[in-house]
Amino acid sequence: MEQSTQEIIEREKKAELSCYAKRPFVAERGEGAYLYDKEGKKYLDCVMGHGVGNLGHCHPKVVEAIQEQSKKLISCPEVFPLVVRAQFEELLLSIAPGERLRKGKVFLCNSGTEAVEAAIKLARVAAKRTGFVVAMNAFHGRSTGAVSLTFNPKYREPFEPLIGPIKRVRYGDAQAMENAIDDSIAAVFLEPVQGEGGVRPAPDGYLQQVRELCDRHNVLLIMDEIQTGFGRTGKMFACEHWGVSPDIICVAKSIAGGLPCGAMIAREGLDFSPMQHGSTFGGNPMVCAAGIAAISAIKDEKMCENAAEVGAYLLSRLKEFETSKKLVREARGKGLMLALELKQPSKEYLLRLISNGVLALPAGDMVLRFLPPLMLTKEQADGLISALDKVLE
């Protein structure tokens, strides 16, 4: 007997630890920009797996790559070299932002928080110091090291004491950054566009100033591009908007077209010794094949360019709500990483959007966040605006 949506939600709730706040929605399948529920209703997906789906759901090139690789080899540890893994790593290096990164090396893992953990360890072993400077409202993950860098106390405080020392400074304030850097600091960790912190792009000139500070004080600059990478902001990596190349970059989410994958790319001269770090499933052959297909599709189908063009159009339409809707405080973002800040909590409006065929994310208590696929059309963007027009009354 077929179960109802609520019965399925209750099954998961009974079987799972209580880590996730479930939406009143059971996904059945996805295609392109749309997710379909078990009743067959279609939703414009602006969640996309929390930024995993830059290519949309079930991109044909990714599906084909997974199918073909699954016939040959599904799992193989890093101790055995693989052609497909070498190809994926070389492709990642070829698109990395900056010559020193392109001459560097890759560590493959399974998620963004794993990439951050690897960066923490590499920075400490390279600098022979233990401290980090991070931004207020930053989000870098929930594993022990990553959550130490994350700002929101609700994520950190139940698990303290965590790693340290950690110094937190106001995002966009280069003077505060300079004041925080001392002999204890191994690296500065930054998002070029803060995600969970409200979708806030770095102020113009800020990342360049931080890069200069890090060079002057011999401190590593680590860029968290887990959400912003692979075309999300209209360039392959968001730091390219400001012409800044970090020493280490952490990437994940959409890196492999929807399969679990993360990577840390470190510039030339930075490396682990054998056995200092590892990941059992890192460099999985199916994931590597999917990653090659995903990055190739982003380039071949000009997804960065579309994200820039349609993102600018959608932001201009969202900006109209600043004057037409009393509820709206500000629209902001870059490319197709966009947000609408409200004057009251967003939760009710996220639920209303579901009823109107749109799936969106929060970014803090007052912000609606939109992460649609990079090939979003202007017609689909207009559909999002129409839904928002209804729910923001």
BAMI-915437 format. One record per residue: x, z, y of N, C-alpha, C in turn; residue in three letters. Coordinates in pm, whole numbers, plus 50000, padded with zeros to 5 digits. Each point is the difference from the previous one (the first is absolute). Example, Ala and Ser with C-alpha at 12.3 -4.5 7.8 and 13.67 -1.06 7.14 Angstrom:
2
513195078049431499115000050119500905000050120ALA499654992850105500825000650119499235007350109SER
***
This chain:
393
500855000049880499155000050120500885000050125MET499694991050092500814998850122499795012250089GLU501115004950055499935011950084499864996350147GLN499405009050076499834997850143501315002550073SER500044995650126501175002450084500335014950006THR499005008350023500245014350013500495006149869GLN499494995149887500465005249871501474996849976GLU500424988050040501414996349984500885008450092ILE499545002150123500745008650093500165014049940ILE498955005149941500055013449941500935000549879GLU500074989149922500924999449886501455001550048ARG500344992450103501365001050055500265013950056GLU499035005250071500165013250062500265010649893LYS499324998949887500155009749892501364998649932LYS500534987849989501224997549924501275001250082ALA499904998350133501194999450085500245013150073GLU501295002750029500325010250099499414995950134LEU499725009850084499234997450122500874995350116SER500764989249978500924995050103499334990650099CYS498894993749959499464989150080498555002750040TYR499684996750125498625000550047499344986649966ALA499105000049905499424987649949498954994450096LYS499994986950014498964993150076498794997449908ARG498824998450058498804997049919499964985249961PRO500954996049915500234985849973500784999049870PHE499584991549908500754997549877500424985349998VAL501294997650007500514986350005499934993649862ALA499634987349997499904992449875501054989049992GLU500174992550111500984989250002500334996650145ARG501094992650018500394995750133500414985450000GLY499764993450111500394986050016500284997450148GLU501244996450032500344997150138499785012150089GLY499224998250105499765010650098498895009649959ALA499394997749884498795007449965500185008449873TYR499345011650003499895008749884498525000649964LEU499704999749871498624999949952499725012849923TYR498835006150025499655012149927499304996449869ASP499655010149922499444997549867498614993850005LYS499365000450117498714993350015500164985750050GLU501254995950026500264986450045500024998350151GLY499835010950076500034998850146501434997550047LYS500124991550103501304995750052500355008050125LYS501285004350009500485007750115501274993650055TYR500074998550131501264995950064500965011849989LEU501104998049931500905011049968501105001350105ASP499845009850087501015003250101500745012949964CYS499885003949874500825010849943501154993849923VAL499684990249917500984992649920501015009349932MET499455009849928500885009049926500935007950089GLY499525003950119500825007050100501204991450043HIS499764987050013501064991050047500744992849890GLY499565001749875500654993149888499664985149999VAL498784996650044499494986449981500234990550114GLY501234998650047500264990350106499604985949960ASN500104996749872499644986749951498534998949963LEU499245010850017498635000249951499985003549853GLY498805000149944499855003649859500294988249909HIS500795002649896500214990449890500464986450051CYS501054999950082500544987350047500424991649879HIS499604987349995500264991849879501474999349960PRO500914999450096501424999049966500515012949937LYS499495011350048500395012949943499425001649860VAL498734996349984499355000849869500764991549898VAL500354987850039500734991149909501375005849963GLU500705005650099501325005749973499915011749903ALA498985008650017499815011349910499694995149858ILE499124990149991499624994849869501214994149927GLN500794992050070501144993549936501075010149959GLU500295009750089501025009949966499545009049885GLN498705003049996499495009049895500144993949861SER500134986949992500204993549870501445001249952LYS500925003150095501435000249966500565014049986LYS499755008450099500575013549999499235008550100LEU499425011049952499195008650086500825011350060ILE500905005649922500785011550049501444998749955SER500905003850090501434999749968500735008650102CYS500765010149957500635009150096501144993350076PRO500385006450110501044994550088501374999049933GLU500225007349892501324999249936500234986549933VAL498914992349980500134986549946499704990050110PHE500984992250046499774990350107498944989649961PRO499274995550102498954990049982500134989250106LEU499754987649962500014989150097498915002250105VAL498795003549956498885001350094500255011550098VAL500675010549954500325011250090501054995850102ARG501034993149955501034995250093499404990750104ALA499084991349957499364990750094499195007650105GLN499275010249955499185007850092500875007650100PHE501055006249952500905007450089500674990650101GLU500434988449956500614990350091499004995150104GLU498744998249958498964995850094499765010850105LEU499935012649958499825010950095501155000550101LEU501224998549952501155000150092499944988250096LEU499544988549954499994988150085499035001150117SER498965008249986499025001550108500195013050078ILE500955008349961500205012950066500344998150148ALA499555009350085500184998450145501405004150048PRO500874990450015501345002850051501084996149901GLY501114994950054501084994949916500595010849910GLU500175012250052500615010549919499115003749881ARG498684999850020499105002549888500034988449901LEU500094987850051500034988449910501264999849914ARG501055006950046501235001349921500025012949918LYS498885007250001499955013049934499534999449857GLY499365010949957499565001249861498605006249995LYS499344997749885498605004049980499905010649891VAL499125009850021499595009249894498514997949978PHE499614996549878498604997449967499365012349938LEU498765002850041499265011449947498534996049991CYS499095009750012498594997349971499045002650115ASN500475005850109499095003750108500785002550128SER499255001550109500645002850127500665013650005GLY499345010049947500595013450004501285000749918THR500084992249891501254999349923501114993450081GLU499644989750077501014993450085500535009750104ALA499105008350056500425009950099500915010549936VAL499655004649881500855009749930501404994349978GLU500074987349961501304993649980500794999550130ALA499314996950110500674999350130500515013650044ALA499235010549976500445013650033501305003249926ILE500034997249872501195003149919501204991650042LYS499764987050024501124991450038500565004050136LEU499125003450094500465004350133500845012649989ALA499575009449920500755012649987501364997749934ARG500044991749897501284998049931500954991650085VAL499444990850081500854991550084500525007550122ALA499135007950064500375006850124500695013449976ALA499815005349879500505013549969499435010450096LYS498754997450041499215009450080498615000549939ARG499185009550039498735002149929498764998550087THR500144999750133498845000550088499444986350035GLY498745000150048499334987750041499215002550128PHE499934989650084499115000050115498844990649968VAL498795004950019498804992149972499055001250119VAL498984991649999499064999750112498765008549971ALA499475005950105498695006349989498974989449961MET499045004149920498934991349947500494989949898ASN501255001549953500524990949898499385002949865ALA499934989549917499635001749860501004992249916PHE500675006949907501014993549916499755002049851HIS498915006849964499695001849859499695014549966GLY499705002449871499555013349959500885006549894ARG501014993049948500925006749908500875009750080SER500775008349935500595011650067500884996450119THR500904990449983500834996150113499214992850107GLY499164990549957499234992150096499035008550081ALA499345009649934499065008550073500725009350097VAL501275002849974500805007850094500134992750133SER500044986749995500124991850121498654997650067LEU498935000849923498654997350050499575010950097THR499254996150104499695009350109498825009249969PHE498924994749947498755007449990500185012949918ASN499765011650061500215012749930499175001549873PRO498824993649993499165001649881500664993949877LYS500884990350020500734994249887501215008649963TYR500605006750098501275007049979499865014649962ARG499195007250078500065014649996499705006349864GLU499094994549919499765006449870501204999849906PRO501004991550030501114998049907501345004850055PHE499975006550115501245005150058500535011949920GLU501335002049996501024993150079500354986249941PRO500224990550090500364986349963501464997550038LEU500424987450000501394997250036500185000950151ILE501215001850043500305001050141501504999450022GLY500445001150125499175001750119499324986950042PRO498785001550053499224988850053499685002950145ILE500354990850090499655001450141498944989550034LYS498945004550068498874991250032499944997750151ARG499954987350039499994996550142498814990850029VAL499644999550128498874991650040500344985349979ARG499094992749937500214985749974500064992550133TYR501034992050016500164992250122500875006650105GLY500465012249976500805007550097501474999649957ASP500764990650057501414998449961500845011950043ALA499665006250113500775011650045499835011749904GLN498785002249952499775010549901500774997149872ALA500074987349964500784996249882501485003450020MET500534996650117501425002950025500265015049998GLU499095007750057500175014650001499985005949859ASN499304993449908499865005349864501194996849911ALA500744989550033501114995949913501205009150022ILE500455006449891501215008250006500794998049871ASP500985008549976500894998149885499345002449865ASP498775005150000499305002349872499234987749953SER499844990050087499074989049974500674988749923ILE499404996549886500464988649921499364987150045ALA498705000650038499284987750032498775002850084ALA499584989650069498724999650071499044991749915VAL498815005249975498954993049924498894996050097PHE499644987250005498944995550091499134989349936LEU498724999850036499114988749975499984991450127GLU500204986849990499914991750121498594999350057PRO499025001549914498615002350041499515011949918VAL499635010750066499505011549925498664996549937GLN499855002549871498784996549929498995011250001GLY500205010049916499095011349995499965007450133GLU501044998650080500045006350131499144993250105GLY499174990449959499044994150093500224985350030GLY500864993249926500354985950023500544998650142VAL501195005350019500645000250132501324992349994ARG500054988050058501274992650005501025007350087PRO501264998449965501065005950082499944994450141ALA500185008350103500074994850137501164990250014PRO499824990050084501074990250021501285006950045ASP501094996449937501315005550033500385012349920GLY499015006649939500275012749931500914998349879TYR499664990649913500814998449879501424995550032LEU500144991850105501364996050042500795012250047GLN499355008950074500675012250047500405008949882GLN499125001249902500325008349883501154993849921VAL500004986849986501114993449930501335002950071ARG500004999550132501225002850076500425014549984GLU499045009250000500315014249981500615002549862LEU499434993949899500515001849864501434994749989CYS500254988450060501354994449997500995009250072ASP499585005150115500905008450081500335013149930ARG499035005649927500205013049936500344998849851HIS500214987849954500364997749859498955005949906ASN498744996950031498865004549922499284987649945VAL499535000649878499304988749940498594998750058LEU499554987650018498624997250039499264994649878LEU498985007349958499194996149885498614996150050ILE499594987949967498704995050043499035000149882MET498885006550019498935000349901499064988450029ASP500134989349922499144988150015499094998649878GLU499635011349943499174999949880498654993650027ILE499385003250112498724994050037500174987750088GLN501024999850082500164989350099500694987649945THR500625001049883500804989049948499214988549942GLY500704988949978499474988249933498834993750075PHE500204998550132499084992250082498885007550065GLY499835012749970498845007450050499864999450152ARG501105000550074499925000450146500244986450065THR500094989449918500224986650055501434995249987GLY500895008549954501364996149961500265005949862LYS501024994749931500245005049864500195015150002MET500755005150100500155014450018499765003450147PHE499345011250025499595003350136501185002250093ALA501135005249948501145002650088500534987150063CYS499654988449942500444987250056499354997150134GLU498855006050028499384998350132500925004850111HIS500835009849970500885006050100501474996649977TRP500284991349903501374995649975500925011049952GLY499455009749927500785011549953500174999249849VAL501225002249955500295000449856500435014149962SER499315006349905500395013449956501174999649903PRO500515011749968501025001249895499375000049862ASP498805005649992499245000649876498554996850033ILE499364992249914498584997250019499275003449871ILE498865006850014499155003649886498774991150002CYS499734993449887498854991049991499245002849871VAL498734995949997499185001849880498674992850024ALA498905006649966498644995150016499844985549956LYS500074990350093499674986049968501184992249943SER501105006549973501244993449957499814991549874ILE499085003849911499844992949873498574995249978ALA499314996950109498694993749989498915008649941GLY500225013149992499005009149947500505008749886GLY501104996349937500575008549895500835011250063LEU500165011349929500755011250057501484997050009PRO500515000250121501424997150023500425005650135CYS501215005050004500635004050126501444995749996GLY500624999950117501434996650006500635006850120ALA501235003949983500855004350111501124989750011MET500174994550119501094990650025500985006950094ILE501255000849958501055006750078501034989850044ALA500475001450123500984990650055501315000749921ARG500834989950024501314999749934500775012850035GLU500715005149902500785012350019499295012649956GLY498694999149971499245011649952499654997749854LEU500305009849915499744998249857500005013649931ASP499275000749890500075011549910501154998149901PHE500465010949945500854999449881499104999349876SER500514994749889499184999749878499465013849965PRO498715000449964499275011949957499575009150114MET500324996650126499555008550112498504998650025GLN499434988749960498564998050020499514989949897HIS498694999449981499444990649904498495000550000GLY499394990549926498554999449987499684992649871SER499345006749905499774994249868499304986550007THR498954999150082499234987750007500474990750112PHE500965004250080500504991550107500584987149947GLY499714988950069500514987149956499294994449879GLY498775004549974499204994949890499864984850010ASN500194992649889500004985350009498694994050049PRO498845005649959498734994650048499865002150150MET500415011750046499935002950144500944990850078VAL501194997749948500944991050067499444985950010CYS499404995149892499394986750002498874999350103ALA499185010550004498925000550099500555000550142ALA501095007550019500625001050132500544986850049GLY500644992549912500504986750037498844991050043ILE498925000349921498834991750032499375004350132ALA499915013250022499365005050122500784996150125ALA501305002349999500814996850118500034985050023ILE500074992249893499974985450014498694995450062SER498885006149958498704996450057499925003750148ALA500515011750036500005004050142500734989650084ILE501144995349950500794990150075499354986249997LYS499634995349880499504986349985498664998050070ASP499165010349999498664998850059499945005050144GLU501175002650057500125004150141499085011850034LYS500055010049914499145011650020500415008450120MET501305000650029500435007550119499404993850126CYS500064986850005499484993050118498495002150014GLU499284999649887498565002150006499675014350042ASN500775009649948499785014050038500205002050149ALA501004993250056500245001150144498854993850079ALA499584988049959498964992850075498635006649988GLU499575002349877498675006049980500015014750042VAL501155006649984500115013850046499835001250150GLY500614990850075499845000250146498544997450038ALA499364990849929498594997150026499135012249970TYR500235006149883499195011649963500235011750094LEU501245002250041500275010850095499274997650132LEU499964987550045499294996950125498505003049986SER499444997249882498585003149978499785015149991ARG500925007149936499895014649994500135006250139LEU500854994150083500195005050137498704999450080LYS499134990549968498724998950071499165012649984GLU500185007049886499235012249976500425011350094PHE501194999150059500455010650092499065001250120GLU499404988950038499085000150114498534999349958THR499744994249882498604998149959499445011649918SER500875008549945499545011049916500555013250056LYS499125008950039500435012950055500765008449898LYS499754997449875500635007649892501494996849984LEU500434988250048501354995049974500955004250110VAL501145005749959501045003850095501024988850019ARG500504994249889501074990050011500084991649874GLU500304987150018500384991149889501504997250012ALA500714999849887501444997650005500504995149865ARG501254995849999500624995849876500904988050020GLY500444994349889500914988650002499704991449878LYS499864986850021499664991349889498675004149941GLY499955001449867498785004449934500125014549951LEU500685008050080500025014649984499365005650127MET498695002449993499215002450120499195012949989LEU499645005450116499265012650001499055000550119ALA498965007849980499045002950105499895015250008LEU500485005650112499915014550018498675003550063GLU499295009449939498695004250047500105013150077LEU498895003950061499955012550074499405011349916LYS499714997149876499515010149906500474996249860GLN499925009049902500554997349867499484987049939PRO500904993349928499724986549951499274999849866SER499955011249928499505000049862498614993749988LYS499085003950089498644994749994499994984850015GLU500894994950084500014985650028500664992149887TYR500935006249928500544993849879498904998149896LEU499145009949985498894999049904498974989750046LEU499744999550129499074989950052500534985949978ARG501314998350015500604986949977499804995649855LEU500135009249905499754996449860498594994549984ILE499035006550063498614995349992499834986350063SER500934996350088499954986950066501034990149944ASN500505002949880500834990349930501444999450043GLY500545010950056501405000350043500655012949949VAL501194998749944500785011649957501155001950097LEU500135012050057501065003150095500595013649967ALA501075003450072500775012349976499965009050122LEU500205013049983500315008550115501494999450030PRO500375004650118501425002150035500025012450089ALA499835011549940499715012150075498495001650010GLY499565010750062498575003450002499154990650084ASP500574993950103499204992750098500204984849998MET500744995149903500434985950005499504992349878VAL499434988250027499694990249896501184990549989LEU500504998149878501174991349978499574988049916ARG500554988350037499644987649932501264993049949PHE500064997949868501144993449936499484988549914LEU499434989650061499484988849922501134991549944PRO499704990649910501054991149950500564991350111PRO501244995449980500684992550106499394986450025LEU499254994649904499364987050019498565001450049MET499685011250062498695001950061499704988550095LEU498784994949995499604989250091499335006050124THR499894991950104499305004650120498535002749971LYS499424992249908498615002249962499835013749932GLU500945003549914499965013249936500235011050102GLN500894997650095500225009750108498735002150080ALA499284989250026498735001150072498985008049919ASP500044998749867499125007949915500295014950012GLY501275003550009500385014050021499475004950134LEU500164991950104499515003850133498495002050000ILE499274991349930498545001349993499605013149932SER500715003449892499705012749932500305011950090ALA501134999650069500355010950092498995001150113LEU499534988850049499025000050109498745007749959ASP499624998749873498825007149950500265015049983LYS501155003349939500215014149963500445008650118VAL500494994050106500495007850114498945002450106LEU498774996549972498925002750095499785015150014GLU
***
